[in-house]
Each structure stands twice: as C-alpha cells, then as structure tokens.
Amino acid sequence: MHWLLVGYMFLFIHRPFEFWPMLGDMHIERIYIGMVAVIWLLQPKRWLPNPQQFAYAAFAFAVLLCWTMSPYMDKGQQVVEDWFKIVVFYVLFTTVIHDKEKLRQVALGFVIVMGVYMAHSFKEYLAGRHTYRMGIARMIGVDTTQGDPNSFGASIVFALPFAALFWNTSKSKLIRTGVIAYLCLSTGCILLTGSRSSLLGLLLWGSILIWRSRCRWTGLGLALIGCPLLFVALPGELQTRFETIVNPEAGPENARVSGEGRLEGLTKGFELWMANPATGCGPGAWRPAANSKLESHNLYGQLMGEMGSIGIITFGSILACYWMNLRWMKQQRLANPALQDDFVFHLSRAVGMGVFLMLFEGNFGHNLFRHNWLWYGGFLIIARHCVEMQPVPVLRLYSARVTYRPAWA
C-alpha cells in the first residue's frame, strides 16, 4: 500500500497528465486514486490519536465554512476541491502507515519523486521550455498547476530538509551520492527559476545546515568560495535579477514593484480581514475580493484576507500542534541517548525545518493551501506513533537491571 501512496505522490507532484495531453484525456489520476481507495478499504487501518489530527479537522471545517459564507463561492470552488483532495491522501497515508520502515520508504519515495520532477523540468529547460518574465528567461516546472517559477522554486526549497535526512541516516555510498546529485540539481533549478524568494530560502537552509554541522568552519569556507563562483557562472540577466535582492535599483522597475507587492499583499489581507472579520472573503477569492490581477504573494495576508479570524485560529492550532509534537520528539530523543540517531528523530527534525522554511517563504508566497502542510504533518504524526510504540531502556537507580517500557507508559 505504501508504494501505491508513493505513486500518487508522483502523480500529484510531477503531474504527467498536464505535460502529456493524452494522459489528461484519460484522467489517469482519477483512475489511480480510485484504485488506491479500493485497496485501502481492504487494508487494516488505524486512526492515530494526536492533537494535530483534530487541528486539521478544525481547519477543514473552517475552509468549508469560509467558502460557503463567501460571496465569491464560484471563484474559490477549484481551490477548495483541490485542497480536499490533499486531505483524502492525508487520511489514506496516516491510517495505513504505522511502522518505521514503511515510513522511511515513503519519505525516500518523496525525495525520489522530487528528483524526477526536477530532472524532467531541467531537461525541458535545456530543450527551450521556459517562461519569459521580469525581463528574463525563467525555468518552470513541467506541470501547469505548480510549475510557475516561484511555485516551482518553493517546492524545491520545502523538500531540501528531506534530502539531508537521508544523508544523516544512511551510510550507503549510493544514497549519499544520490543526495549530493539531488542538492546540486536543486541548487541549479532554483537559480535558473530566477526566484529571489527561493534563493533566499536556499541560502537560509544552507546557513542553518552549515551552522549545525560539526565541520561548520570548513562548510563556511566552501560556501564563501562556492557562492561567488555560482553567481559568476549565471547568465548576466539572472545576476541582475538576484542583485535586486540587496539593491532594488539594479533591475527593471517591475522587479522592484514585484518585491513591494509582497508587503502590499500583507496590508491588503489585513484590510479584507477588517471588512470580513469572521470568515474573510473566502478561500481562493483573493483576486475578485481585492480587485487584483495577482494573488496575495503573502501567506499571512492570504490567511487573514481569505479566512478571517476562524482561519487564523484554526491554522494557528495546526502550527501549535506542530510545535508540541516536535518538542515531544526532541524530549524523547534527549531522554533516550541510545535512540538519538534513530530515523524517526531525524525525520522529525526534517519536518520541523520544512515547516520553518514554509513559514519563511510565506513572507513572499501564498502557500496556505499547499500539500506540504498536510503531508509533513502526516510524517510527524506517524513518526511520533513509531516512538510511542517502540520499547526504550529505563535505568532504575536502585538496580543494575535494565527494564523496558513503551515511551508513552
């Protein structure tokens, strides 16, 4: 069953039916998820009790309520339908994957799917497939749903911690070589998208990674040498594009306006919240409600403007549950030195970093209804369950004998 879920990850991320129209006419994604649902019904299932499950249920209720209360229901219908398709996958995932090995295989499958997605997109870029925007040729994903340069770059950034996860938990030369190739491909794709926010996310993640490393000074030296070389190797228009991060006057006027638009998205979201304090203007209704040709390009403005107070509270509960689960995992790791290098603890750290990067990138992009919020939560819930179910050593002060009990006992 877990390999079928990885197959759905491939269909959801790569979306070959959007690249090859013949597959789109066949609606293979519907046939596939229908088949997976039938097999799921025949599988032994278990609901994992965790406060984060209730937080997701509350947010799902909030999405429906805000949508039904919106005067722009027809405009937001596609966004709501697509988000609930992600919820279906989340339910399938968390009810059938309950052991560490299958969890590891699904996480590895996610990284491999992202690698295939990037490799195909890079191949098409070399063949001349790109978009011309902001005065430069920019790499795009092979799909149309999230293939926009900024969305494509953000997807790559959010998956980076999972690649590092397998470097930290595997001694296999094949896997480590694959991780190096994956990181090089990720860096190249992000640079070629011309996405300034994705570059900032890459630099932030890389800086944290180096700082946490035992060889931080060596890593810092290599970064100081490698970054300028990469910058010089870029085409001149991309150099100018990234220079506008620190010097807005270096690029064309539209690049400066684009950067300011992120702040405008936040302020406009606040205005929409004040106009509709309870439920906002409705999911997916930003453009008609704000009378704008563009989306908010800001997570926090999108949350306030589209879902109002109920959205702020329920989404805040999801973040609070992320924090509680991550904190619990950290406490268990520190309390059990023998398990500190266990895969599930490294996975929880990767999830924590992924959530941090999504919050950071939220300053520049409207990622409220992205699949990562649910998928990463599913990874974390299952990881905690694996820790709760495995015996851990407990030393008694009055005896040299070692006894065992579950972490939750």
C-alpha positions as CSV (number, residue, x, y, z in Angstrom):
1,M,0.0,0.0,0.0
2,H,2.8,2.4,0.8
3,W,4.3,2.1,-2.7
4,L,0.9,3.0,-4.1
5,L,0.9,6.1,-2.0
6,V,4.4,7.0,-3.4
7,G,2.9,6.5,-6.9
8,Y,0.2,9.0,-6.0
9,M,2.9,11.4,-4.8
10,F,4.4,11.1,-8.3
11,L,1.1,11.9,-10.0
12,F,0.4,14.8,-7.7
13,I,3.9,16.4,-7.9
14,H,5.1,15.6,-11.4
15,R,1.5,15.6,-12.9
16,P,2.4,13.9,-16.2
17,F,-1.2,14.2,-17.3
18,E,-0.6,18.0,-17.6
19,F,2.5,17.6,-19.7
20,W,1.2,14.9,-22.0
21,P,-2.4,15.8,-23.0
22,M,-3.2,12.2,-24.0
23,L,-2.9,11.2,-20.3
24,G,-5.0,14.1,-19.3
25,D,-7.8,13.0,-21.6
26,M,-7.7,9.5,-19.9
27,H,-7.9,11.1,-16.4
28,I,-5.4,8.6,-15.1
29,E,-5.1,10.4,-11.8
30,R,-8.8,9.7,-11.0
31,I,-8.5,6.1,-12.0
32,Y,-5.4,5.7,-9.9
33,I,-6.7,7.3,-6.7
34,G,-9.9,5.3,-7.1
35,M,-7.9,2.1,-7.3
36,V,-5.9,3.1,-4.2
37,A,-9.1,3.9,-2.3
38,V,-10.5,0.4,-3.1
39,I,-7.2,-1.3,-1.9
40,W,-7.2,1.0,1.2
41,L,-10.7,-0.3,2.1
42,L,-9.3,-3.8,2.2
43,Q,-6.2,-2.9,4.3
44,P,-6.0,-3.0,8.1
45,K,-6.4,0.6,9.2
46,R,-5.9,2.5,12.4
47,W,-6.5,6.1,13.4
48,L,-3.6,7.6,15.2
49,P,-4.7,9.7,18.2
50,N,-2.9,13.0,18.1
51,P,-4.0,16.6,18.7
52,Q,-2.7,17.6,15.3
53,Q,-5.4,15.4,13.7
54,F,-8.1,17.5,15.5
55,A,-6.4,20.7,14.4
56,Y,-6.5,19.6,10.7
57,A,-10.2,18.6,11.1
58,A,-10.9,22.1,12.6
59,F,-9.1,23.8,9.7
60,A,-11.0,21.7,7.2
61,F,-14.3,22.8,8.8
62,A,-13.0,26.4,8.6
63,V,-12.3,26.0,4.9
64,L,-15.8,24.8,4.2
65,L,-17.4,27.5,6.4
66,C,-15.4,30.3,4.9
67,W,-16.1,29.1,1.4
68,T,-19.9,28.7,1.9
69,M,-20.0,32.2,3.6
70,S,-18.1,33.8,0.7
71,P,-19.8,36.0,-1.9
72,Y,-17.3,34.5,-4.4
73,M,-18.0,30.8,-3.9
74,D,-17.7,30.0,-7.6
75,K,-14.3,31.7,-7.7
76,G,-12.9,29.6,-4.9
77,Q,-14.5,26.2,-5.7
78,Q,-11.5,24.8,-7.5
79,V,-9.1,25.8,-4.6
80,V,-11.4,24.1,-2.1
81,E,-11.8,21.0,-4.2
82,D,-8.1,20.6,-4.8
83,W,-7.3,21.1,-1.1
84,F,-9.8,18.4,0.0
85,K,-8.1,16.0,-2.5
86,I,-5.0,16.5,-0.4
87,V,-7.0,15.8,2.7
88,V,-8.0,12.4,1.2
89,F,-4.4,11.5,0.6
90,Y,-3.5,12.5,4.1
91,V,-6.2,10.2,5.5
92,L,-5.0,7.3,3.4
93,F,-1.4,8.0,4.5
94,T,-1.9,8.3,8.2
95,T,-4.3,5.4,8.6
96,V,-2.2,2.7,6.9
97,I,1.5,3.6,7.5
98,H,2.3,2.8,11.1
99,D,5.8,1.4,11.1
100,K,9.3,2.9,10.8
101,E,10.4,1.0,7.7
102,K,7.4,1.9,5.6
103,L,7.6,5.5,6.8
104,R,11.2,5.6,5.7
105,Q,10.3,4.2,2.2
106,V,7.6,6.8,1.7
107,A,9.9,9.6,2.7
108,L,12.6,8.3,0.3
109,G,9.9,8.0,-2.4
110,F,9.0,11.6,-1.8
111,V,12.6,12.7,-2.4
112,I,13.0,10.5,-5.5
113,V,9.7,11.9,-6.9
114,M,11.0,15.4,-6.4
115,G,14.3,14.5,-8.1
116,V,12.5,13.1,-11.1
117,Y,10.3,16.2,-11.3
118,M,13.3,18.5,-11.2
119,A,15.3,16.4,-13.7
120,H,12.5,16.4,-16.2
121,S,11.9,20.1,-15.8
122,F,15.7,20.7,-16.3
123,K,15.7,18.6,-19.4
124,E,12.8,20.6,-20.8
125,Y,14.5,23.8,-19.9
126,L,17.6,22.8,-21.9
127,A,15.3,22.0,-24.8
128,G,14.0,25.6,-24.7
129,R,10.9,25.3,-22.5
130,H,10.7,28.3,-20.2
131,T,8.7,31.5,-19.5
132,Y,9.9,35.0,-20.1
133,R,9.0,37.2,-17.2
134,M,10.5,40.2,-15.4
135,G,12.8,40.7,-18.4
136,I,14.5,37.3,-18.1
137,A,14.0,33.7,-19.3
138,R,13.0,31.7,-16.2
139,M,12.9,27.9,-15.7
140,I,9.5,26.4,-15.0
141,G,8.2,23.0,-13.8
142,V,6.8,20.6,-16.4
143,D,3.4,20.8,-14.8
144,T,1.0,23.7,-15.1
145,T,-0.6,23.7,-11.6
146,Q,2.6,24.5,-9.6
147,G,5.1,24.9,-12.5
148,D,5.3,28.7,-12.1
149,P,8.9,29.7,-11.4
150,N,8.2,30.9,-7.9
151,S,6.0,27.9,-7.0
152,F,8.5,25.5,-8.6
153,G,11.3,27.0,-6.7
154,A,9.4,27.0,-3.4
155,S,8.5,23.3,-3.9
156,I,12.3,22.5,-4.2
157,V,13.1,24.6,-1.1
158,F,10.5,22.8,1.0
159,A,11.9,19.4,0.1
160,L,15.5,20.2,0.8
161,P,15.5,19.0,4.5
162,F,14.3,15.6,3.4
163,A,17.3,15.1,1.2
164,A,19.6,16.0,4.1
165,L,17.6,13.5,6.2
166,F,18.9,10.6,4.1
167,W,22.5,11.9,4.2
168,N,22.3,11.8,8.0
169,T,20.6,8.4,8.4
170,S,22.4,6.4,5.7
171,K,26.0,5.2,5.2
172,S,25.3,3.8,1.8
173,K,27.6,5.4,-0.9
174,L,24.8,5.1,-3.4
175,I,22.3,7.0,-1.3
176,R,24.9,9.7,-0.3
177,T,26.0,10.1,-3.9
178,G,22.3,10.5,-4.8
179,V,21.8,13.1,-2.1
180,I,24.8,15.1,-3.5
181,A,23.3,15.0,-7.0
182,Y,19.9,15.9,-5.7
183,L,21.3,19.0,-3.9
184,C,23.3,20.1,-6.9
185,L,20.2,19.7,-9.1
186,S,18.0,21.6,-6.6
187,T,20.5,24.5,-6.5
188,G,20.7,24.7,-10.2
189,C,17.0,24.6,-10.7
190,I,16.4,27.3,-8.1
191,L,19.0,29.6,-9.7
192,L,17.5,29.1,-13.2
193,T,14.0,29.9,-12.0
194,G,15.2,33.5,-11.1
195,S,13.0,33.2,-8.0
196,R,14.5,35.6,-5.4
197,S,12.4,34.2,-2.6
198,S,13.5,30.6,-3.4
199,L,17.2,31.7,-3.4
200,L,16.7,33.3,0.0
201,G,15.2,30.1,1.2
202,L,18.1,28.1,-0.1
203,L,20.6,30.4,1.5
204,L,18.8,30.3,4.8
205,W,18.6,26.5,4.8
206,G,22.2,26.2,3.8
207,S,23.3,28.6,6.5
208,I,21.4,26.6,9.2
209,L,22.8,23.3,7.8
210,I,26.4,24.6,8.0
211,W,25.9,26.1,11.5
212,R,24.6,22.8,12.8
213,S,27.4,20.8,11.2
214,R,30.4,19.6,13.1
215,C,32.5,20.9,10.3
216,R,30.9,24.3,10.2
217,W,34.1,26.2,9.6
218,T,35.0,24.0,6.6
219,G,31.5,24.4,5.3
220,L,31.6,28.1,5.8
221,G,34.8,28.3,3.8
222,L,33.5,26.2,1.0
223,A,30.3,28.4,0.9
224,L,32.3,31.6,0.7
225,I,34.2,30.2,-2.2
226,G,31.4,28.4,-4.0
227,C,28.6,31.1,-3.8
228,P,30.6,33.8,-5.8
229,L,31.6,31.2,-8.3
230,L,28.0,30.1,-8.9
231,F,26.9,33.7,-9.2
232,V,29.6,34.5,-11.8
233,A,28.5,31.4,-13.7
234,L,25.0,32.6,-14.1
235,P,23.8,34.5,-17.2
236,G,24.0,38.3,-16.9
237,E,20.2,38.8,-16.6
238,L,20.0,36.3,-13.8
239,Q,22.9,38.0,-12.0
240,T,21.0,41.3,-12.3
241,R,17.8,39.7,-11.1
242,F,19.4,38.4,-7.9
243,E,21.3,41.6,-7.3
244,T,17.9,43.3,-6.8
245,I,17.6,41.4,-3.5
246,V,20.1,43.8,-2.0
247,N,19.9,46.7,-4.5
248,P,16.3,47.2,-5.9
249,E,17.6,49.8,-8.3
250,A,19.8,47.4,-10.1
251,G,17.0,45.8,-12.0
252,P,14.0,46.9,-14.0
253,E,11.1,48.8,-12.4
254,N,8.8,45.7,-12.5
255,A,11.2,43.8,-10.3
256,R,11.0,46.5,-7.6
257,V,7.3,46.6,-7.9
258,S,7.1,42.8,-7.6
259,G,9.1,42.9,-4.3
260,E,6.9,45.6,-2.9
261,G,3.8,43.6,-3.9
262,R,4.6,41.1,-1.1
263,L,4.1,43.8,1.5
264,E,1.0,45.0,-0.2
265,G,-0.4,41.5,0.0
266,L,0.0,41.6,3.8
267,T,-1.6,45.0,4.1
268,K,-4.4,44.2,1.7
269,G,-5.1,41.0,3.6
270,F,-5.5,43.0,6.8
271,E,-8.0,45.2,5.0
272,L,-10.0,42.2,3.8
273,W,-9.9,40.8,7.3
274,M,-11.3,44.1,8.8
275,A,-14.0,44.0,6.2
276,N,-14.9,40.4,6.9
277,P,-13.6,39.7,10.4
278,A,-15.1,36.3,10.9
279,T,-14.6,34.3,7.7
280,G,-12.7,36.6,5.3
281,C,-13.5,36.8,1.6
282,G,-13.3,33.1,1.2
283,P,-10.6,30.6,0.0
284,G,-9.4,31.3,-3.5
285,A,-11.3,34.5,-3.7
286,W,-8.4,36.9,-3.3
287,R,-8.4,38.3,-6.8
288,P,-12.1,39.3,-7.1
289,A,-12.3,40.5,-3.5
290,A,-9.1,42.5,-3.7
291,N,-9.8,43.6,-7.2
292,S,-6.3,42.5,-8.2
293,K,-4.9,40.7,-11.2
294,L,-2.4,38.9,-8.9
295,E,-2.7,36.7,-5.9
296,S,-1.6,37.9,-2.4
297,H,2.0,36.5,-2.7
298,N,2.0,36.5,1.2
299,L,0.8,33.6,3.4
300,Y,-0.1,35.8,6.3
301,G,-2.1,38.3,4.1
302,Q,-3.8,35.3,2.4
303,L,-4.7,33.7,5.7
304,M,-6.2,36.9,7.2
305,G,-7.9,38.1,4.0
306,E,-9.4,34.8,2.7
307,M,-10.3,33.0,6.0
308,G,-10.6,35.7,8.7
309,S,-10.5,35.1,12.4
310,I,-11.7,31.5,12.1
311,G,-8.9,30.7,9.7
312,I,-6.2,32.4,11.9
313,I,-7.3,30.4,15.0
314,T,-7.5,27.0,13.2
315,F,-4.3,27.4,11.2
316,G,-2.6,28.7,14.4
317,S,-3.7,25.5,16.1
318,I,-2.0,23.4,13.4
319,L,1.2,25.3,14.0
320,A,0.8,24.9,17.8
321,C,0.4,21.1,17.3
322,Y,3.5,21.0,15.1
323,W,5.4,22.7,17.9
324,M,4.1,20.4,20.6
325,N,4.8,17.2,18.5
326,L,8.3,18.5,17.6
327,R,9.0,19.4,21.2
328,W,7.8,16.0,22.4
329,M,10.1,14.2,19.8
330,K,13.1,16.3,21.0
331,Q,12.4,15.5,24.6
332,Q,12.2,11.8,23.8
333,R,15.5,11.9,21.8
334,L,17.3,13.7,24.7
335,A,15.8,11.2,27.3
336,N,16.9,8.2,25.3
337,P,20.6,8.6,24.1
338,A,20.5,5.1,22.6
339,L,17.9,6.3,20.1
340,Q,19.3,9.7,19.2
341,D,20.3,8.5,15.7
342,D,17.0,6.8,15.1
343,F,15.5,7.6,11.7
344,V,12.2,8.9,13.1
345,F,14.0,11.6,15.2
346,H,15.9,12.8,12.1
347,L,12.7,12.8,10.2
348,S,11.0,15.0,12.9
349,R,13.9,17.5,12.5
350,A,13.4,17.5,8.7
351,V,9.7,18.2,9.2
352,G,10.5,21.0,11.6
353,M,12.9,22.6,9.2
354,G,10.4,22.1,6.3
355,V,7.7,23.9,8.3
356,F,10.1,26.7,9.2
357,L,11.0,27.2,5.6
358,M,7.3,27.3,4.6
359,L,6.7,30.0,7.2
360,F,9.7,31.9,6.0
361,E,8.7,31.6,2.3
362,G,5.2,32.6,3.4
363,N,6.6,36.2,3.5
364,F,6.9,36.0,-0.3
365,G,4.3,33.5,-1.4
366,H,0.7,32.4,-0.8
367,N,1.3,28.8,0.3
368,L,-1.7,28.4,2.7
369,F,-3.3,25.5,0.7
370,R,-0.1,23.7,-0.3
371,H,0.1,20.0,0.2
372,N,3.2,20.2,2.3
373,W,1.3,21.4,5.4
374,L,-0.7,18.1,5.5
375,W,2.0,15.8,4.2
376,Y,4.6,16.9,6.7
377,G,2.1,16.7,9.5
378,G,1.3,13.2,8.5
379,F,5.0,12.3,8.6
380,L,5.4,13.8,12.0
381,I,2.2,12.1,13.5
382,I,3.4,8.7,12.2
383,A,7.0,9.3,13.5
384,R,5.6,10.1,17.0
385,H,3.5,7.0,16.9
386,C,6.6,4.9,16.0
387,V,8.4,6.3,19.0
388,E,5.4,5.6,21.3
389,M,5.2,2.0,20.2
390,Q,8.9,1.0,20.5
391,P,10.4,-0.1,23.8
392,V,13.1,2.2,25.3
393,P,15.5,1.4,28.1
394,V,14.8,2.8,31.5
395,L,17.6,2.6,34.1
396,R,16.5,2.1,37.7
397,L,18.7,3.8,40.3
398,Y,18.3,1.0,42.9
399,S,19.1,-1.8,40.5
400,A,21.6,-2.5,37.8
401,R,19.0,-4.4,35.9
402,V,17.6,-2.7,32.7
403,T,13.9,-2.9,32.2
404,Y,11.9,-1.8,29.2
405,R,8.7,0.0,28.7
406,P,7.0,2.0,25.9
407,A,7.8,5.7,25.7
408,W,4.2,6.6,26.4
409,A,3.8,4.4,29.6
